[in-house]
């Protein structure tokens, strides 16, 4: 069933976060992605009839979760934009943390090349205005993490489909586990078994461990890069001097 439906994103919330749900230990929430919509075959109304509204939200433990439908241009996004604005205006002050989920990436690293959607900047302006904590997207088949104006933008599209740009940053099959406790959010990147081979370990360490540290200490990162460049230039100059033939 899962393979046939090709549901783009499933949010799995661990049982410790769902103590209020009596009948379940795991909640799975579906929302619309690119593979779920085809204007010539499957309309958005068909998706909504099977799975519920394309845009919706819920609150739990002082956290607000917003699911938005964003699809590549020329699919219109005015309805999703209005829903995001009105939902945040109504519920933001009541919740400590806000998580926005949508298919198309809003903000991403410069090395991540993927398609966009209409009114992207308008979405970002609303995210900034209401100080959303996390925006979690997919579409790009890989991993990316960017922080902008206090908001963490995660791209997690490495669930199993062929990776995009296998040799580029973020080319890992993975899942992300977010844990919310005591007003803080912790992130854990879980690799697929084949990604834990020796060749993938340096890439995993660089993406999930080293990059966040360097991003938090920009001045140190710049100084470190300048120092490494200086050492490299001195090294090359010494080699050049040794290879010079005296006249």
Buried (B, 14 or more C-beta within 10 A) or exposed (E): EEEEEEBBBEBEBEEEBBEEEEEEEEBEBBBBBBBBBEEEEEEBEEBBEEBEEBBBBEEBEEBBBBBBBBBBEEBEBEEBBEBBBEBBEEBBEEBBBBBBBBBBBBBBBEEBEBEBBBBBEBBBEBBEEBEBBBBBBBBBBBBBBBEEEEBBBBBBBBBEEEBBBEEEBBBBBBBBEBEBEEEEBEBEBEBBEEBEEEEBEEBBEEBBEEBEEBEEEEEEBEEEEEEEEEEEEEEEEEEEEEEEEEE
